Amino acid sequence: LHPVPDTWSGPRVSSVIYLGDVLHVEASVAVDNHVPLRLYVDSCIATLSGNKDSEPRYAVVDKLGCLMDSKAPDSSSSFTRPALNKLRFDITAFRFQVDSRSLIRLS
């Protein structure tokens, strides 16, 4: 999973994202010397430590590929697939209420 800029071109240069900003994320797999591959993201967990089992945690993608954030009433989160080997989604930057740390990791 890689954060990318609004243009979806290349890696995101800055790692600074403000609360409420939209974070664009791209998952991809190299297809060199392979038959065409279709990439799926079964799960993506946001945590403070990078350990998907740590607390607090928020399931961004769960239940075998459901973008959980898109179920919120005011959400604009969505998946897009520019190629079979790429999957993109965006989420709104957030902070865990139970912890004041501002660094959140996706795994």
Residue pairs with C-beta under 8 A, 6 or more apart in sequence:
1 25
1 26
1 27
1 41
1 44
1 106
1 107
2 11
2 12
2 25
2 26
2 27
2 28
3 11
3 12
3 15
3 17
3 23
3 24
3 25
4 10
4 11
4 12
4 24
4 25
4 26
4 88
5 12
5 13
5 24
6 22
6 24
8 24
8 26
8 82
8 88
12 24
17 23
17 93
18 93
19 93
19 94
19 95
20 92
20 93
21 92
21 93
22 76
22 90
22 91
22 92
22 93
23 90
23 91
23 92
23 93
24 88
24 89
24 90
25 44
25 88
25 89
25 90
25 91
25 106
26 86
26 87
26 88
27 39
27 41
27 86
27 87
27 88
28 39
28 85
28 86
28 87
29 37
29 39
29 85
30 85
31 37
31 84
31 85
36 84
36 85
37 84
37 85
38 84
38 85
39 84
39 85
39 86
39 87
40 65
40 87
41 61
41 65
41 87
41 89
42 61
42 64
42 65
43 52
43 59
43 61
43 62
43 64
44 59
44 60
44 61
44 62
44 106
44 107
45 52
45 57
45 58
45 59
45 60
45 62
45 106
45 107
46 57
46 58
46 59
46 60
46 94
46 104
46 105
46 106
47 54
47 55
47 56
47 57
47 58
47 104
47 105
47 107
48 54
48 56
48 96
48 99
48 101
48 103
48 104
48 105
49 105
50 105
50 107
51 107
52 107
56 96
56 98
56 99
58 94
58 96
59 68
60 67
60 68
60 69
60 89
60 91
60 106
61 67
61 68
61 89
62 68
67 77
67 78
67 79
67 89
69 75
69 77
69 91
69 92
70 77
70 78
75 92
76 90
76 92
77 89
77 90
77 91
77 92
78 89
78 90
79 87
79 88
79 89
80 87
80 88
80 89
81 87
81 88
82 88
94 104
95 102
95 104
96 104
